[in-house]
Amino acid sequence: MKARLREMCWKLAVTLGLVEPPRMQPIPIRAERDPAAQRRR
């Protein structure tokens, strides 16, 4: 119950502009490449 109330208050603060919303950070994903494809480049 506390967590839900806290979340609602935080969302309200974000809506009112009192708190800056979190920004999603791109997660770098390493592409799995075979050694032959790397040699061709």
Secondary structure, DSSP 4 states (H G I P E B T S, - for coil): -HHHHHHHHHHHHHHHTSSPPP-PPPPP------HHHHHH-
